[in-house]
Every structure is written in C-alpha cells, then in structure tokens.
Amino acid sequence: MKILFVSSEVVPYIKTGGLADVSGALPKELIKRGHDVRIILPEYSKIDSQKFNIESCSIEYSIPNFDYKAEIEKTVEPVFGMIIYFVKCDPYYAREELYDDYKDNAERFIFFGKAVLELLKYIDWTPDIIHCNDWQTGIVPALLKNAYNQDNLYQNIRTLFTIHNMAYQGVFPQEEFKFMGLPDSLFNLHALEYWGQICLLKAGLVYSDIINTVSETYAKEIQTSEFGWGLEGVLSERQSDLYGILNGIDYEIWDPRIDSYIWYNYDENSLDRKLLNKQELQKECQLPQIDVPIIGIISRLVDQKGFDLIEEIIDELMQLDFQLILAGTGTPRYHQLFTQIKENYPQKSAIYFKFDDQLAHKIEAGADFFLMPSRFEPCGLNQLISLRYGTIPIVRKIGGLADSVIDIDSSLPGVGFVFNNYDGQELLQKIKRALAFYTNTKRRITIIKHGMQKDFSWAVSAQKYEQLYQKAFQKNKL
C-alpha cells in the first residue's frame, strides 16, 4: 500500500514527546514489510536542514483561505530511501517552540493539513492511506470528506486517525472556523463544534475512516467520562471503528546489547555487566556506591504522570533504603518538590531538570526499578524500554501500562509491580514491596530475564496497523 504518514513531529528531525518516536519508527517498519511510505511534517526552524540534507522541491502553492503559500522541501531517509516532505511557511513554523500557547495554533495546523492535501496535486504519487496523528492533523479527514470529496484525485484515499493522548485536543475559538473553508453547517454538535468552539481532535474522530489509539486498554478507557475529556460520546458512537494497538519501541536504539550510550553492553545472560552500569551511574550522579536499589524516573513533570502521589508520600518514601535518580522537566510545582528532595536527601537523590537522551539510556541501564505512577497513560514507552534493559517497572494499572506490565504476584508470569488505585498509600506499599523483593536475588534475576525476553518491537505493532489500513481501505467510496 501507499501510505502518507502525517505528523507534527518525527524522530530524528524534531521531537517533544512520544509522538515523534512513533512517527519515526512505525513508517520504517512498514517499509520493511513492503509498503511505499512517505512522511510529511512542518519545517520548524529548530530542524537542522543542513544536517538532514533537506532541499527545496521547487514546489510552492497557495493554500485556500490563507494569505501565505506553502513551500515544500524534502529529504531522503538514508537507510530505507523514504521520502520525507517538509511544509515550509516561516510565519507559522519559524518559532522558538513547536506548539507552546501560540494564539494562532489553529491557523498553523489547519494550514498544515491543507498543505498536506494540496501537495498531492503537485507530485506523481497518490496514497491509498493517509495516516493522521493527534489533533494537529485532525483537519485532514474532515477536509477530505467535505472539501476534496468531489475531486477524482482524492476519491479513493482513506484515513486512519491515531490518538496518542486524548488530553491534547486542539480546542480553539469559533472565529478560527473560517480558516477551514468548510460549510457553516458543519459547525454543529455532530461535526466540528465543541461547546461553542472548534476542536481539531474531534474533526479527526468524526471524519476518519478508522480510529485507533496506542493501547487496547486506553481504547476502552477513552469511552468513559473519566478519560474521554468530553469526547467519550463521539468515541462511543464510533466504537465499531475504534481499535487499540500498543506502541512498539525501536530496538535499534533501545537495546543494551548494542547501546553506545551506556558504559557496558549486556544481555539477560550477562547481568553482572548491568551491575557495572549501576556503579558507573552512581559515580556519575555523585551518589554513594553502595548496594541499595536505584529507582529511576524519566518523565515530563506534570500531573498526568502521578507526581502528586509522590508529593503526598514523600516524607515516608524518602525514609526507605534506596536511591532516586530523576531526569525531566515540567511544572514549577514539581521542580520545587524535587529540588527539596535533592536538598534534604543529597546522599539518596540525583535530580536533573532536563531531557538528556544519553542520560536516559544510562538511567535505564543502571537503575534497578523504573517508576511510572501515572494518573493516565495512553501507552507509555519507558516501561517497555525498562523491560528490555532488565529494569523492573513499578506502574499503575492504567492504559498501556496495564497492557504491558503484569504484577509479579499475579497468577500469570509477572515482570513488574503494579498498583490499582490512584492512591499515594497504595503506591507507597507497592514501592516497599519492590524494595523488599530486591533482596531476593535469585527470583529477581528470573523476573528480569523474563522481562528482557518480551518482544515489544515495532514488527508486532506494524502488522496490526496493516490490518487497520485494510479495514480503512475497505470502507465505501467517499
């Protein structure tokens, strides 16, 4: 199949979160499986065009309802020969941040969606499937069904819309509707209107042929009022077209056997070398090199990730015998919390308010446990990475965490520690259980080996995406 993958961020070109990892890895796996895949994203000023050999295509065209033109540039991914298109429009994308709270974000991403579809008029390539990702691309299915549906070029194109996080919806004032160039009649409860505003995520949910999200459990959760963020009714109506596929991880990047960022490479049969990584991590983080468990955290420091639970139990938690290493950035509230931890417990904690890729690899390799007490978690990647690195996850039973981590005390073969309710004391008891388990070296190594042998590669997920593309392609003509 010919697949156009549309995303607002893609590794290695630009990244703010897990969406970029998925957008960089899934298309490569689909190419391995024989598909013709191309990617398109905005050309932000932060993208190093020289590093990635991005060059002009000599394609420039007007965008309906906009004063600006879209200029298309491209590069060819060096390993798979995949074409990557970049929509260049400096007034919209030459900025310090990708999203931030820019007042014209609706314009920026409606422009991007229109540029995606208009580009097809200028290249000798028409996709069977346009795979859209998150609210920044939600306008594409709506335009395809309501503005481009009379043009033969677009008649047989189908759309898959992937929700990576329902909490980010692209909600904007009603006056932004004019940029869509769609009939006023579509500004209604059953189409694009959302409490008197427009919602670009809703546009994708209503008009895409097939919808999926990034874990089976999350696909069920978002149909409830707790996790649907006001769109649970739309999702329930489209229940027959809604699927969940757990994200994969790229084992070419995340594999302790070949990882160039860590001190010692290892596998499940050489765990003594994981211990050497732990000792080096303690040294780099200026922590005492003693035999106590290390709990690692790599995360955005926001409410979603469960840091209010840690705040609730912090005094009791830090009395336990372990070392804490955290890397991440986020809201001032949690920066203050972890600054206090560092000041009060300098021999037990190392806190880094930054995202550092190399440090992330070192924490995964050197830590004994990885903590993810999320309030909600569509998929989560770090628990999958941790399992491959022999680092036992401590997680809440929610979303993708529930689908990938089985508690060691359950009747099934377990790989981690799982607590159920969003409750600080329940989290504390599960951490205590994990720290006590640390002393049972023989069983701990058995659990570690079992986790390292799990397959969460993109090869598994890509096959499931193929099935969804087929379902979308079988939909009736527009």
C-alpha positions as CSV (number, residue, x, y, z in Angstrom):
1,M,0.0,0.0,0.0
2,K,1.0,3.6,-0.5
3,I,0.9,5.3,2.9
4,L,1.3,9.0,3.7
5,F,2.2,9.4,7.4
6,V,1.2,12.9,8.7
7,S,2.7,14.0,12.0
8,S,3.6,17.3,13.7
9,E,6.9,15.8,14.9
10,V,9.1,13.0,13.8
11,V,12.4,11.5,15.1
12,P,15.2,12.2,14.2
13,Y,14.1,15.6,12.8
14,I,12.2,17.1,15.7
15,K,10.8,15.8,19.0
16,T,8.9,17.0,22.0
17,G,7.5,13.6,23.1
18,G,6.5,10.0,22.3
19,L,4.6,11.0,19.1
20,A,7.9,11.8,17.4
21,D,9.3,8.3,18.4
22,V,6.2,6.6,16.9
23,S,6.3,8.7,13.8
24,G,10.0,7.9,13.2
25,A,9.8,4.2,13.9
26,L,6.5,2.9,12.5
27,P,7.0,4.1,8.9
28,K,10.4,2.4,8.8
29,E,8.8,-0.9,10.0
30,L,6.1,-0.6,7.4
31,I,8.7,-0.1,4.7
32,K,10.4,-3.3,5.8
33,R,7.1,-5.0,5.3
34,G,7.0,-3.9,1.7
35,H,4.8,-0.8,1.8
36,D,5.6,2.5,0.0
37,V,5.6,5.1,2.9
38,R,6.3,8.8,2.9
39,I,6.2,11.2,5.8
40,I,5.2,14.9,5.9
41,L,5.6,17.4,8.8
42,P,6.0,21.1,9.3
43,E,9.5,22.5,8.7
44,Y,10.2,24.2,12.1
45,S,13.2,26.5,12.5
46,K,14.6,24.1,15.0
47,I,15.1,21.4,12.4
48,D,18.7,21.3,11.2
49,S,18.2,21.3,7.4
50,Q,21.9,21.0,6.7
51,K,22.4,18.0,9.0
52,F,19.5,16.2,7.3
53,N,20.2,17.3,3.8
54,I,16.8,19.0,3.4
55,E,16.5,20.6,0.0
56,S,13.9,22.5,-2.0
57,C,11.5,20.6,-4.3
58,S,10.7,23.8,-6.2
59,I,7.1,23.3,-5.2
60,E,5.3,26.4,-3.9
61,Y,1.5,26.8,-3.9
62,S,-1.3,28.8,-2.4
63,I,-3.5,27.5,0.4
64,P,-7.2,28.1,0.3
65,N,-8.4,30.7,2.9
66,F,-4.8,31.7,3.7
67,D,-2.6,34.6,2.7
68,Y,0.5,32.5,2.9
69,K,1.9,30.0,0.5
70,A,3.3,26.6,1.3
71,E,6.8,25.8,0.1
72,I,7.7,22.1,0.1
73,E,11.2,20.8,0.8
74,K,12.3,17.2,1.2
75,T,15.0,14.8,2.2
76,V,15.5,11.1,1.6
77,E,15.9,8.9,4.7
78,P,19.4,7.3,4.2
79,V,18.7,3.7,5.2
80,F,15.3,3.0,3.7
81,G,15.2,5.6,1.0
82,M,11.9,7.0,2.4
83,I,10.9,10.5,1.2
84,I,10.3,13.0,4.0
85,Y,8.4,16.1,3.0
86,F,8.6,19.4,5.0
87,V,5.9,22.1,4.8
88,K,7.8,25.3,5.0
89,C,6.0,28.5,6.0
90,D,8.2,30.7,8.1
91,P,5.4,32.9,9.5
92,Y,3.9,29.8,11.1
93,Y,6.8,27.4,11.8
94,A,10.0,29.6,12.3
95,R,9.5,29.9,16.0
96,E,11.2,29.0,19.3
97,E,8.7,26.2,20.1
98,L,6.6,23.7,18.2
99,Y,3.3,24.3,19.9
100,D,3.5,26.4,23.1
101,D,0.4,28.5,23.6
102,Y,0.6,30.4,20.4
103,K,-2.7,32.2,19.7
104,D,-2.6,31.2,16.0
105,N,-2.1,27.4,16.6
106,A,-5.5,26.7,14.9
107,E,-4.3,28.6,11.8
108,R,-0.9,26.9,11.9
109,F,-2.2,23.4,11.9
110,I,-5.2,24.0,9.6
111,F,-2.7,25.4,7.2
112,F,-0.5,22.3,7.6
113,G,-3.5,19.9,7.0
114,K,-4.5,21.8,3.8
115,A,-0.9,21.9,2.6
116,V,-0.8,18.1,3.0
117,L,-3.7,17.6,0.7
118,E,-2.8,20.3,-1.8
119,L,0.6,18.8,-2.2
120,L,-0.9,15.7,-3.8
121,K,-1.8,17.9,-6.8
122,Y,1.9,18.6,-7.5
123,I,3.5,15.1,-7.1
124,D,3.1,12.0,-9.1
125,W,2.1,9.9,-6.1
126,T,-1.3,9.4,-4.5
127,P,-1.6,7.5,-1.2
128,D,-4.1,4.7,-0.5
129,I,-4.0,5.7,3.2
130,I,-3.3,9.0,4.9
131,H,-2.3,8.1,8.5
132,C,-3.0,11.1,10.7
133,N,-1.7,11.6,14.2
134,D,-3.2,13.7,17.1
135,W,-5.1,17.0,16.9
136,Q,-2.5,18.7,14.8
137,T,-3.6,16.6,11.8
138,G,-7.3,16.2,12.7
139,I,-8.4,18.6,10.0
140,V,-7.2,16.3,7.2
141,P,-10.0,13.7,7.4
142,A,-12.6,16.5,7.7
143,L,-11.3,18.3,4.6
144,L,-11.0,15.0,2.7
145,K,-14.7,14.2,3.4
146,N,-16.1,17.7,3.0
147,A,-13.9,19.8,0.7
148,Y,-11.9,17.5,-1.5
149,N,-14.5,14.7,-1.9
150,Q,-15.6,15.8,-5.4
151,D,-12.1,15.7,-6.9
152,N,-11.2,12.4,-8.5
153,L,-7.6,12.6,-7.2
154,Y,-8.9,12.1,-3.7
155,Q,-11.8,9.7,-4.3
156,N,-10.1,6.5,-3.1
157,I,-7.9,7.9,-0.3
158,R,-8.8,6.5,3.1
159,T,-7.8,7.8,6.5
160,L,-6.6,6.3,9.8
161,F,-6.5,8.7,12.8
162,T,-4.3,7.8,15.7
163,I,-5.0,9.3,19.2
164,H,-1.7,9.5,21.1
165,N,-3.2,11.4,24.1
166,M,-6.9,12.5,24.5
167,A,-5.9,15.2,26.9
168,Y,-4.5,17.3,24.0
169,Q,-7.4,18.3,21.8
170,G,-6.7,21.4,19.8
171,V,-9.7,23.5,21.0
172,F,-10.0,27.0,19.6
173,P,-12.4,29.9,19.4
174,Q,-15.2,29.7,16.8
175,E,-13.8,32.5,14.7
176,E,-10.9,30.1,13.7
177,F,-13.5,28.1,11.8
178,K,-13.2,30.4,8.8
179,F,-9.7,29.0,8.0
180,M,-11.1,25.6,7.4
181,G,-13.1,26.8,4.4
182,L,-15.8,24.3,5.2
183,P,-19.6,24.9,5.1
184,D,-21.0,26.8,8.2
185,S,-23.5,23.9,8.5
186,L,-20.6,21.7,9.8
187,F,-20.3,23.9,12.9
188,N,-22.7,21.7,14.9
189,L,-22.6,19.2,17.7
190,H,-22.4,16.2,15.4
191,A,-19.5,17.6,13.4
192,L,-16.9,20.2,14.3
193,E,-18.5,22.2,17.1
194,Y,-17.3,21.6,20.7
195,W,-19.0,23.7,23.4
196,G,-19.2,26.7,21.2
197,Q,-15.6,26.3,19.9
198,I,-13.9,24.2,17.3
199,C,-12.0,21.0,18.2
200,L,-9.4,19.7,15.7
201,L,-9.2,16.3,17.6
202,K,-12.9,15.9,17.2
203,A,-12.6,16.6,13.5
204,G,-10.3,13.6,13.2
205,L,-12.6,11.4,15.3
206,V,-15.8,12.2,13.4
207,Y,-14.4,12.1,9.8
208,S,-11.6,9.5,9.7
209,D,-12.4,6.1,8.3
210,I,-10.8,4.2,11.2
211,I,-9.6,5.4,14.6
212,N,-7.0,3.8,16.8
213,T,-5.2,4.7,20.0
214,V,-2.0,3.4,21.4
215,S,-3.1,0.6,23.7
216,E,-6.1,-1.7,23.9
217,T,-6.9,-0.6,27.5
218,Y,-6.7,3.1,26.6
219,A,-9.1,2.5,23.7
220,K,-11.7,1.3,26.3
221,E,-10.9,4.0,28.8
222,I,-11.4,6.9,26.5
223,Q,-15.0,5.9,26.0
224,T,-15.7,6.8,29.7
225,S,-16.2,10.2,31.2
226,E,-13.1,9.8,33.3
227,F,-10.7,9.6,30.4
228,G,-12.7,10.8,27.4
229,W,-12.1,14.5,28.1
230,G,-15.6,15.4,26.9
231,L,-15.4,13.4,23.7
232,E,-16.4,10.0,25.1
233,G,-19.8,10.3,23.4
234,V,-18.2,10.7,20.0
235,L,-15.9,7.7,20.6
236,S,-18.7,5.5,21.8
237,E,-20.7,6.3,18.7
238,R,-17.7,5.2,16.6
239,Q,-16.9,2.2,18.8
240,S,-17.0,-0.2,15.9
241,D,-14.3,1.8,14.1
242,L,-12.1,2.2,17.2
243,Y,-9.1,0.0,17.9
244,G,-6.1,-0.2,20.3
245,I,-2.6,-1.1,19.2
246,L,0.2,-1.0,21.7
247,N,3.2,1.1,20.6
248,G,6.4,-0.6,19.9
249,I,10.0,0.5,20.7
250,D,12.9,0.7,18.3
251,Y,15.3,-2.0,19.3
252,E,17.9,-0.4,17.0
253,I,18.0,2.5,19.5
254,W,16.9,0.8,22.8
255,D,18.9,-2.4,23.2
256,P,21.5,-2.9,26.0
257,R,23.4,-5.3,23.8
258,I,24.4,-2.5,21.3
259,D,23.6,0.7,23.1
260,S,26.6,3.1,22.6
261,Y,25.4,5.5,25.3
262,I,25.9,3.1,28.2
263,W,29.2,2.1,29.8
264,Y,28.9,-1.7,29.4
265,N,26.7,-3.6,26.9
266,Y,24.9,-6.7,28.3
267,D,22.0,-9.1,27.8
268,E,20.0,-11.4,30.0
269,N,22.9,-13.8,30.3
270,S,25.4,-11.2,31.4
271,L,23.6,-9.2,34.1
272,D,26.8,-8.8,36.0
273,R,27.6,-6.1,33.4
274,K,24.3,-4.4,34.3
275,L,25.6,-4.1,37.8
276,L,28.7,-2.4,36.4
277,N,26.4,0.2,34.7
278,K,24.7,0.7,38.0
279,Q,28.0,1.5,39.7
280,E,29.0,3.9,36.9
281,L,25.6,5.6,37.2
282,Q,26.1,6.1,40.9
283,K,29.5,7.6,40.2
284,E,28.3,9.9,37.5
285,C,25.4,11.1,39.7
286,Q,27.7,11.5,42.7
287,L,25.8,9.0,44.8
288,P,27.4,6.6,47.3
289,Q,28.4,3.4,45.5
290,I,26.6,1.1,47.9
291,D,24.3,-1.9,47.3
292,V,20.9,-0.3,47.6
293,P,18.2,-0.3,44.9
294,I,18.1,2.6,42.4
295,I,14.7,3.8,41.4
296,G,14.8,5.7,38.1
297,I,12.3,8.2,36.7
298,I,12.5,9.8,33.2
299,S,9.4,11.9,32.6
300,R,7.6,15.1,32.0
301,L,7.0,16.5,35.5
302,V,3.2,17.1,35.1
303,D,0.1,15.9,37.0
304,Q,-0.7,13.2,34.4
305,K,2.4,11.3,35.4
306,G,1.4,10.9,39.1
307,F,3.8,13.2,40.8
308,D,1.1,14.5,43.1
309,L,1.1,10.9,44.6
310,I,4.8,11.2,45.2
311,E,4.4,14.6,46.7
312,E,1.8,13.1,49.1
313,I,4.1,10.3,50.4
314,I,7.5,12.0,50.0
315,D,8.4,12.0,53.7
316,E,7.6,8.3,54.2
317,L,9.1,7.4,50.9
318,M,12.5,9.0,51.4
319,Q,13.0,7.2,54.7
320,L,13.2,3.9,52.7
321,D,16.6,2.5,51.8
322,F,17.1,3.3,48.1
323,Q,18.5,5.9,45.8
324,L,16.4,8.1,43.4
325,I,17.6,9.4,40.0
326,L,15.2,11.6,38.1
327,A,15.5,13.3,34.7
328,G,12.8,15.5,33.3
329,T,11.2,18.9,33.2
330,G,7.8,20.3,33.7
331,T,5.6,22.4,36.0
332,P,7.2,24.7,38.7
333,R,5.3,22.8,41.4
334,Y,7.2,19.6,40.7
335,H,10.5,21.3,40.1
336,Q,10.1,22.7,43.6
337,L,9.3,19.3,45.0
338,F,12.3,17.5,43.6
339,T,14.6,20.5,44.4
340,Q,13.6,20.0,48.1
341,I,14.2,16.3,47.8
342,K,17.7,17.0,46.4
343,E,18.4,19.5,49.2
344,N,17.0,17.3,52.0
345,Y,18.4,13.9,50.8
346,P,21.7,14.7,48.8
347,Q,23.1,11.2,49.5
348,K,19.9,9.5,48.2
349,S,18.9,11.5,45.2
350,A,20.2,12.9,41.9
351,I,17.8,15.3,40.2
352,Y,18.3,16.6,36.6
353,F,15.7,19.1,35.3
354,K,16.4,18.4,31.6
355,F,15.7,15.9,28.9
356,D,19.1,14.3,28.0
357,D,18.9,11.3,25.7
358,Q,22.3,9.9,26.8
359,L,21.4,10.2,30.4
360,A,18.1,8.5,29.7
361,H,19.9,5.5,28.3
362,K,22.3,5.4,31.3
363,I,19.4,5.5,33.8
364,E,17.6,2.7,32.0
365,A,20.8,0.6,32.1
366,G,21.8,1.4,35.7
367,A,18.6,1.6,37.6
368,D,17.0,-1.5,39.3
369,F,13.4,-0.2,39.2
370,F,11.6,2.3,37.0
371,L,8.7,4.3,38.5
372,M,5.6,5.3,36.5
373,P,2.6,6.0,38.8
374,S,0.6,7.7,36.1
375,R,-2.9,9.1,36.5
376,F,-3.5,8.1,32.9
377,E,-1.1,6.7,30.3
378,P,-2.2,6.1,26.7
379,C,0.7,3.7,26.1
380,G,4.0,4.7,27.8
381,L,7.3,3.8,26.3
382,N,9.6,3.8,29.3
383,Q,8.1,0.6,30.8
384,L,8.8,-1.2,27.5
385,I,12.3,0.1,27.4
386,S,12.9,-0.8,31.1
387,L,11.9,-4.4,30.5
388,R,14.4,-4.7,27.7
389,Y,17.1,-3.2,29.9
390,G,16.3,-5.5,32.9
391,T,15.0,-2.6,34.9
392,I,11.8,-3.7,36.8
393,P,8.8,-1.3,36.2
394,I,6.7,-0.1,39.1
395,V,3.5,1.2,37.5
396,R,-0.2,1.9,37.9
397,K,-2.7,-0.4,36.2
398,I,-3.8,2.0,33.6
399,G,-3.8,2.3,29.8
400,G,-0.7,0.9,28.1
401,L,0.9,0.2,31.5
402,A,-1.9,-2.3,32.2
403,D,-1.4,-3.9,28.8
404,S,2.4,-4.4,29.1
405,V,3.3,-5.0,32.8
406,I,2.0,-8.0,34.7
407,D,2.4,-7.9,38.5
408,I,4.8,-10.5,39.8
409,D,2.3,-11.5,42.5
410,S,-0.5,-12.3,40.0
411,S,-1.3,-15.8,38.7
412,L,0.4,-15.0,35.4
413,P,4.1,-14.8,34.9
414,G,4.9,-11.3,36.1
415,V,7.5,-8.8,35.0
416,G,6.9,-5.8,37.4
417,F,5.0,-4.3,40.3
418,V,1.5,-2.9,39.6
419,F,-0.9,-1.0,41.9
420,N,-4.5,-0.4,41.0
421,N,-6.0,2.8,42.6
422,Y,-4.7,6.3,42.2
423,D,-3.7,6.5,45.8
424,G,-0.5,7.6,47.5
425,Q,-0.5,5.0,50.2
426,E,-1.2,2.2,47.7
427,L,1.8,3.4,45.7
428,L,4.0,3.5,48.8
429,Q,3.1,0.0,49.7
430,K,3.9,-1.2,46.2
431,I,7.3,0.5,46.3
432,K,8.0,-1.1,49.7
433,R,7.1,-4.5,48.1
434,A,9.6,-3.8,45.3
435,L,12.4,-2.8,47.6
436,A,11.9,-5.9,49.8
437,F,11.9,-8.0,46.6
438,Y,15.3,-6.6,45.7
439,T,16.9,-8.8,48.4
440,N,15.6,-11.9,46.8
441,T,18.4,-12.0,44.2
442,K,17.6,-15.4,42.6
443,R,13.9,-14.6,41.9
444,R,14.7,-11.1,40.9
445,I,17.1,-12.3,38.2
446,T,14.4,-14.7,37.0
447,I,11.9,-11.8,36.7
448,I,14.5,-9.6,35.0
449,K,15.3,-12.3,32.4
450,H,11.6,-12.9,31.7
451,G,11.1,-9.2,31.1
452,M,14.1,-8.9,28.8
453,Q,12.8,-11.6,26.6
454,K,9.5,-9.9,25.9
455,D,9.0,-8.6,22.4
456,F,7.6,-5.1,22.1
457,S,9.2,-4.4,18.8
458,W,7.5,-2.4,16.1
459,A,7.4,-5.5,13.9
460,V,4.5,-6.8,16.1
461,S,2.6,-3.4,16.0
462,A,3.2,-2.8,12.3
463,Q,1.4,-6.0,11.4
464,K,-1.6,-4.8,13.4
465,Y,-1.5,-1.4,11.6
466,E,-1.5,-3.2,8.3
467,Q,-4.8,-4.8,9.3
468,L,-6.3,-1.4,10.2
469,Y,-5.2,0.1,6.8
470,Q,-7.0,-2.8,5.1
471,K,-10.1,-2.0,7.2
472,A,-9.9,1.6,6.2
473,F,-9.4,0.8,2.5
474,Q,-12.4,-1.4,2.5
475,K,-14.7,1.5,3.5
476,N,-17.2,2.7,1.0
477,K,-16.0,5.3,-1.5
478,L,-16.4,8.9,-0.4
